[in-house]
Amino acid sequence: MFIGSLRKMGISVYVRQGQTIVRSAHSHEKRSNTLPQFVQRQKMRHAVALWKMLRFGCETIMFTQRKTNYQNFTSLANRLPVVFVPDGVMGQASFLMPGIPVSDGTLQTIKQRLGEIDGVPALQTDLKKGSRASHEKLLLYDAIQTIDDDMPRVRFSVHEVSWNEMTVVDGHYALVGDEFADEMKGWALVRVINDRCSPQSIVTRCTYYERFTTEEALQKATNSLRDLTDNHFLSPR
């Protein structure tokens, strides 16, 4: 017997306490859409959009602390600042911001920040010279904010970094180069040993996303929804 939903026929079939039950697959109840619920949906929308871009751009994705990579990523991404976009085509928009997770695991986190070394932009870390473990490798995740036909998207890529590419300054490793001054890019260096990795998130100078976190952005986004239950203007923060 088929158990499930036949959407084209508008019915659901399932078994409860040994009885086969057939009912409508469509709910006629209006979906509750209060402002707090709207804010949470915006957060989840962005988390899913980021996940799709990360999965599309990176062959290596390591989130090992939950049942699936997706569950692990969205749980972490749900803590990011909420960005508000109008209903419709902008639902695919994604924004580069500090803290986007790129991995989650049991190895020690690499503390990293953007700075300068001898006047040259750099990604500085707390990795000490001589601390490299056996079989340890480093993966650098790159993120870039793009705006294609007014659609903001973050595009990700990843590649392995040789330890010889690193510069040692005051006993700590760093990556040095002009690209680390780019205000539309972000990076995260991840430690990997076999199937284990360090929990890491993006560091960036990008502030483009901030225009979508304002009260004005919230108002535009809520105005695009005609069925907002709690339509009085409240700040979600």
ZIZIMO-V769051 format. One record per run of one state. SS is the DSSP state (A for helix, B for strand, O for the rest). FROM is the first residue (numbers start at 1). LEN is the number of residues. Records with the same first field share a line. If there is no record, write none. Layout:
SS = FROM-LEN / FROM-LEN
This chain:
O = 1-3 / 7-4 / 17-2 / 25-10 / 58-4 / 64-5 / 78-11 / 93-8 / 105-2 / 108-4 / 118-2 / 129-8 / 149-2 / 162-1 / 166-1 / 170-2 / 177-1 / 182-3 / 194-2 / 199-1 / 202-1 / 205-3 / 213-2 / 224-14
B = 4-3 / 11-6 / 19-6 / 62-2 / 101-4 / 107-1 / 112-6 / 120-9 / 137-12 / 151-11 / 167-3 / 172-5 / 185-9 / 196-3 / 200-2 / 203-2
A = 35-23 / 69-9 / 89-4 / 163-3 / 178-4 / 208-5 / 215-9
